Amino acid sequence: MTQRVPGKQLLHLVFGGELTEIGGSEFKDLDKMDVVGIFPNYASAYVAWKAKAQQTVDNAQMRYFIVHLHRLLDPESTGGAVR
């Protein structure tokens, strides 16, 4: 469970799967996508992303991504200094 951080919620999604090409972003099998979770800030999303990436380091086609959901939900707002 993620701790509640005071301040504005900046939601981030962490997900991954096996890609069709190493340099691409198209997934081999959408039914096997790994949705790690939604996190209240970039820092906690990064920790989850890094853990999953390290678990799959032996598979060059496996990739995990962080999506800035807050930017999709409110495109007019930059959300402050967020990576």
N, C-alpha and C positions, 0 to 999 in steps of 0.2 A: 504494500500500500504506500502511496506517495504522500509525503507530508504537505500540508497546506502552507504555501508561502504567501506572506502578506503582500499586497499590491495588486496590480493589474494581472489578470490571468492571460498568459500568452501560450495558448495550447499548441502542442507539437505532437505529431504522429510518427511513430517509429515502426517501420515494416520492412520486409525483405523477401527474397526468394532467389531462385536460380535463374540467371539470365541466359538468353539464347546466344549472345556474343559477349565477350569479356568487356569490351568498351561501350556496350550499348545500355539501354534501359528497358528492353522488352523481355518479359518473363517467359520462361519455358512453359510453365503450367500454373495458371491462375488459381487452380484448386489447391495448390500446395504453398500458397503465399503464407508467410508468417507475419501476422499482425502482432507486434510486441505490445503495443499499447499507446494510449494518449497520455501525455504528461503536461503538467501545468507550467513548465518553463523549459528553456533550452538546456539548462544545466542538467536537469534530471533526464531529459530525453537523450542527451549526449552520453550519459553514464549507461543507459539501457542500450543505445546503439553500439557503443564500444564493446560492451559485454557480448552482444550477439555477434558482432564482427569478429571478435577474437575466438569465439566458439567455432566459427566456420572458416577459419583462416586456411585450412587445407583444401578448400574447394574454391578455386579461382573464379568460378562463375557465380558464386553465391555473393549477393550484395544486400546491404541494409541501407536504408535511407531515412532521413529526418525531414518531415514536411512541416512547414510553418503554417499550421491550421489557422492561427490568428490572422495571418495575412490574407488567407482566402475568405475568412468570415468578415473581415473589415479591411478591404483593400485601400481605403483612404488613409488609414492609420499605419504608420511604420512600426508602432509598438516600441519605440525607443531604440536604444542601442542593442540590437539583437543580431546574432550571427545567422 
